[in-house]
Amino acid sequence: LIKPGFYKRVLHDVAGIDSCQVNSLSRPFMESRMPDYLLQDISFIGMHMGPDLNSYAVPAGIDVKTLDDWHRVIDWWFEQYGPYAVAVKSQAAYSRDVDFEDVPAEEAAPIFMRVLNQDPVPLEGHLQLQGHLFWYCVRKAAEYQLPVKLHLGYYAGHNGMPFDRVTRNTGSISNVLRHAVQNVPDAHFVLMHIAYPSYEDLIAVAKHYTNCTVDMCWAWIVNPAASVQFLKHFLLAVPSNRVLTFGGDYIPVEPVVGHAAIARQGIAQTLCELVAEGWLTTDGALDLVAPLTHGNGQALFNLDAKKQACLEAPWAT
């Protein structure tokens, strides 16, 4: 199988996937050779965690000596790739809770200088700087109309998950959403992996806050039975246009075929149960298939326009 056209063959022809959204592990934004199929997120984790000067400042050609300089680095990435990206993404929940405080620049600047100079910084100082930079990035994402994808819940890997912190994610993200409503009203958040196992709490958050969408990426292979229950309960509580029902969440492409099959089975089971229990008519369930499987994602990420922009990107010619 591994020959030119391999990705399209496996993902499009076999798995029936219209397009992919890639969080590159090699650089903050990957200039893909398949720009309208392997659509890209801007990874902003190194913008607000660390920060990662080598990965971000060096490509931007900016010598970082102050917090203002780091802001200019962030601006450069959005200016360079914001028109082509489908979203921005951070997995910061693997190393801290998502209770990001919106710290003013004047308070964050001296902390940034201590980090830059490799001076000792207490944990509270790191959290304050991370909070300032997180909200700076959220504001840039809103400016470029890019949804903000955030990992929530269960950890990949084994034997390292701090479960008490993981279960606080849903309460913390509700505070982030509330702050955004009041201060960054154009921001929209994509809450990933149904915050497993706290998915009932996440449904309540999504029901209350209109500035978020829940993404079921990874969820079907974490626990397919729980994913059916989540989707069933979500559709009875929250507007159906605020859920994304699939994301492959693999590095190699071959396993995505099986994951997509599991997801389709789970979506079908969910809709059949809702009909059997009298919550939906058959026609009502059928009307949900297209939005749930692709329509919601197309609308949220403005995919038609993004695909066209990517085809016209400098690296695509």
Salt bridges, closest charged atoms under 4 A:
ASP13 OD1 - HIS12 ND1 3.05
ASP18 OD2 - LYS307 NZ 2.66
ASP41 OD1 - LYS149 NZ 3.04
ASP63 OD2 - LYS65 NZ 3.72
ASP69 OD1 - ARG72 NH2 3.22
ASP75 OD1 - LYS140 NZ 3.51
ASP97 OD2 - ARG168 NE 3.96
ASP99 OD1 - ARG96 NH2 3.10
ASP102 OD2 - ARG139 NH2 2.74
ASP102 OD2 - HIS179 NE2 2.76
GLU143 OE1 - LYS140 NZ 3.17
GLU200 OE2 - HIS233 ND1 2.50
ASP249 OD2 - HIS193 ND1 3.73
GLU273 OE1 - LYS232 NZ 3.07
GLU277 OE2 - LYS232 NZ 2.53
